Amino acid sequence: MDYQAVLEEVAAFARPFAGQGQVADYIPALERVSADRFGIAVADINGAVHGVGDWEVPFSVQSISKTFSLALVMAHAHGDDDIWKRVGREPSGTPFNSLVQLEWENGIPRNPFINAGALVVTDRLQSLTGDASTTMLHFLREESGNPDLAFDQAVAGSEADHGDRNAALAHFMASFGNLENPVPSVIEHYFWQCSIEMSCRDLATAGSFLARHGVRADGTRLLQAREAKRINAVMLTCGTYDAAGEFAYRVGLPAKSGVGGGIIAVVPGRCTLCVWSPGLDRRGNSVAGAAALDHFTTLTGWSVF
């Protein structure tokens, strides 16, 4: 596969979509990012990385971090499936910050990729490690090969200043006994995780363990193959908010999006991709990013179907 040629054709197709949609203006620190940026990178399972456009420009990972927090919880738990007693694995069909289902379902979030579910996973990672956000940052530095990855204090602060809905979700779940740590601590670590800045290169490389069936960049095993399979499965069904069915129809890959405009996608056994363009559709997914991944799978014929 001539990845560079494919990415250049994908970029040529997707660039007209850059600038469409709307940046995440409910987080003021993200509102200042230009909607017409576009970058895409691919990391194959052997460690080779290719990219075009703004593929080395750092951006706020936001909800893409939820994939890594889930992987770390599963790795630290050594196959213990207790996390699945506290969070489900089904699509939500509601916005990512919705409170509605929590009341109907006794404080158990539908899946780990909506905000309520991610708060539960962060809470569990905090119990397992004592420092959820720093554990994630160190892991991402190691897997990406970029020791300079850091939290964006402005983004974390902006989220904290406008995080009433997430606080409400956390307090509601705590009232059902579904949090182990104090709500302010859980929310703080959650915001720090979402604020990490990474480029398409960084994210494609860091997520490659999912394409390698759980094997890390150094050849050690983070997850058993069955665990990596399960994360990829939940990404496919739940990773793009309440548009997961449409995304699977168009793209056909496990993926996780973030309102910073990034999407990470996995071709098991082959490669991991990351695309970034900040303009979002009404579901919170990058307009140009989804178009790019759709065109990539069309060109290559690679999907899980």
Secondary structure, DSSP 8 states (H G I E B T S, - for coil): --HHHHHHHHHHHHGGGTT-SB--TTSHHHHTS-TT--EEEEEETTS-EEEEESTTS-EE-GGGHHHHHHHHHHHHTTT--GGGGTS--S---S-TT--HHHHHTTT--S-TTSHHHHHHHHHHHHHHHS-HHHHHHHHHHHHHT-TT-EE-HHHHHHHHHT-HHHHHHHHHHHHTT--SS-HHHHHHHHHHHHTEEE-HHHHHHHTHHHHTTTB-TTS-BSS-HHHHHHHHHHHHHHTTGGGHHHHHHHT-S-EEE-TTSEEEEEETTTEEEEEE---B-TTS-BHHHHHHHHHHHHHH--S--
